[in-house]
């Protein structure tokens, strides 16, 4: 159970610390006034798009593969943002597109966390462990707000990529050591010990 708790906590921290980076942090370096609300609009549109697209296929693939795809996409979505910052490009349309793409994939990773949370913990400990994982993530976010106050733009991008990278590392571990939770009942999953499962099951 400790391994499962650590995995879910890593995913929670990755979610909370990167969710608003494009719309609520980086946007302030490039936009003022009403333009910032447009960034928020496109970022939230990306999140909404994920909510429409993901249900169409999530039950059709191994949840471990979905997890790996989600965190891989989230890490990769920061690469064009880093290029934007380092090259000094100033294009509102490009920034809107990157905000859309970034939050699309981060929303996919958010689904990972919320799907796994109730399914990896036994009933008698479920509330406590989910609450603890979220409390760690929220506390880390609070500390991060002060610790990153003097960050430059590129540092925020690397910071976001790094935490999604931690999520990706946990997803890789789960892909090879965890198990598929797709279409399983809570009773059949919550007490299951982490065990290796063949990749091509």
C-alpha positions in Angstrom: 0.0 0.0 0.0 2.9 2.4 0.7 4.0 2.1 -3.0 0.5 2.8 -4.2 0.3 5.8 -1.9 3.6 7.1 -3.1 2.5 6.8 -6.8 -0.8 8.6 -6.2 1.0 11.3 -4.2 3.5 11.9 -7.0 0.7 12.2 -9.5 -1.1 14.6 -7.2 1.9 16.8 -6.7 2.5 16.9 -10.5 -1.1 17.9 -11.1 -1.4 20.7 -8.5 2.0 22.3 -9.3 1.6 22.4 -13.0 -2.2 23.0 -13.6 -2.1 26.8 -13.7 1.4 27.5 -15.0 0.5 28.6 -18.5 -2.7 30.6 -17.7 -1.9 32.0 -14.2 1.9 32.3 -14.1 3.6 32.5 -17.5 0.7 34.6 -19.0 1.5 37.4 -16.6 5.0 37.8 -18.2 3.5 38.3 -21.7 0.0 39.7 -21.3 -1.8 42.5 -19.5 -5.4 43.4 -19.0 -8.2 41.5 -20.8 -5.6 39.6 -22.9 -4.9 37.5 -19.8 -8.5 36.3 -19.7 -8.1 35.1 -23.3 -5.2 32.9 -22.2 -7.3 31.5 -19.4 -10.1 30.9 -21.9 -7.9 28.9 -24.3 -6.3 27.0 -21.4 -9.7 26.1 -20.0 -10.9 25.2 -23.5 -8.1 22.7 -23.7 -9.1 21.2 -20.4 -12.7 21.0 -21.6 -11.6 19.4 -24.9 -9.8 16.7 -22.9 -13.0 16.1 -21.0 -14.8 15.5 -24.3 -12.2 13.4 -26.1 -10.9 11.1 -23.3 -14.3 9.4 -22.6 -14.4 8.2 -26.2 -11.5 5.9 -25.7 -10.5 5.5 -22.1 -12.4 2.3 -21.6 -10.9 0.8 -24.7 -7.2 0.8 -23.7 -5.2 -0.5 -20.8 -5.3 2.1 -18.1 -1.6 1.8 -17.6 -1.1 2.8 -21.2 -3.5 5.7 -20.8 -1.4 6.9 -17.8 1.8 6.6 -19.7 0.4 8.5 -22.7 -1.0 11.2 -20.5 2.2 12.0 -18.6 4.3 11.7 -21.8 2.0 14.2 -23.5 2.2 16.6 -20.5 6.0 16.5 -20.5 6.2 17.1 -24.2 3.6 19.9 -24.1 6.2 22.0 -22.2 8.8 21.7 -25.0 7.3 24.3 -27.4 6.7 26.6 -24.4 10.4 26.4 -23.5 11.2 27.2 -27.1 8.8 30.2 -27.0 10.5 31.6 -23.9 14.1 31.0 -24.9 13.7 32.4 -28.4 11.9 35.5 -27.3 9.0 35.0 -29.7 5.9 37.1 -29.0 2.8 35.7 -30.6 -0.5 35.8 -28.8 -2.0 33.1 -31.1 0.9 30.8 -30.5 0.7 31.3 -26.8 -3.1 30.5 -26.9 -2.4 27.3 -28.8 0.3 26.3 -26.3 -2.0 27.0 -23.4 -4.7 24.9 -25.0 -2.3 22.0 -25.7 -0.6 22.1 -22.3 -3.8 22.0 -20.3 -5.3 19.4 -22.5 -2.6 16.9 -21.5 -2.4 18.1 -17.9 -6.1 17.4 -17.6 -5.5 13.9 -19.0 -3.1 13.4 -16.1 -5.6 14.9 -13.7 -8.0 12.1 -14.8 -5.3 9.6 -14.0 -5.1 10.7 -10.4 -8.8 10.9 -9.8 -9.5 7.5 -11.4 -6.7 5.7 -9.4 -7.4 7.4 -6.0 -10.4 5.3 -4.9 -9.2 2.2 -6.7 -5.8 1.7 -5.1 -6.7 1.9 -1.4 -8.8 -0.5 0.8 -12.1 0.8 2.0 -11.1 1.2 5.6 -8.2 3.5 4.7 -9.5 5.1 1.5 -10.6 8.5 2.8 -7.5 9.0 5.0 -5.0 8.1 2.2 -6.7 10.1 -0.5 -6.9 13.1 1.9 -3.3 12.7 2.8 -2.1 12.5 -0.8 -4.1 15.7 -1.6 -2.9 17.4 1.6 0.7 16.8 0.6 0.1 18.1 -2.9 -1.7 21.2 -1.7 1.0 21.9 1.0 3.7 21.5 -1.7 1.8 24.0 -3.9 1.7 26.5 -1.1 5.4 26.2 -0.4 6.1 26.3 -4.1 4.3 29.6 -4.5 6.8 31.3 -2.2 9.9 29.3 -3.3 9.4 30.1 -7.0 8.5 33.8 -6.5 11.8 35.0 -8.1 11.8 32.4 -11.0 12.4 33.6 -14.5 10.1 32.5 -17.3 12.3 29.6 -18.5 12.7 28.4 -14.9 8.9 28.0 -14.5 8.7 26.0 -17.7 11.6 23.7 -16.6 9.9 23.4 -13.2 6.6 22.3 -14.8 8.3 19.9 -17.1 10.3 18.4 -14.1 7.2 17.7 -12.0 5.4 16.2 -14.9 8.6 14.2 -15.5 8.2 12.8 -12.0 4.7 11.8 -12.9 5.9 10.1 -16.0 8.5 8.2 -14.0 5.8 6.9 -11.7 3.7 6.1 -14.7 6.5 4.0 -16.2 6.9 2.2 -12.9 3.2 1.5 -12.8 3.2 0.3 -16.4 5.6 -2.5 -15.7 4.9 -3.3 -12.0 1.2 -2.3 -11.6 -2.0 -3.6 -12.9 -4.9 -2.4 -15.2 -7.8 -1.0 -13.3 -10.0 -0.7 -16.3 -13.6 -2.0 -16.0 -12.8 -3.5 -12.5 -14.9 -3.1 -9.4 -13.6 -1.3 -6.3 -13.9 -4.5 -4.3 -11.7 -6.4 -6.7 -9.0 -3.7 -6.8 -8.7 -1.9 -3.6 -7.2 -4.7 -1.6 -5.0 -6.0 -4.4 -1.3 -5.9 -3.8 0.9 -4.4 -6.5 2.2 -7.2 -8.6 3.9 -7.6 -12.0 1.6 -8.0 -14.9 2.7 -9.1 -18.4 3.0 -6.1 -20.7 1.1 -7.7 -23.5 -1.8 -9.1 -21.5 
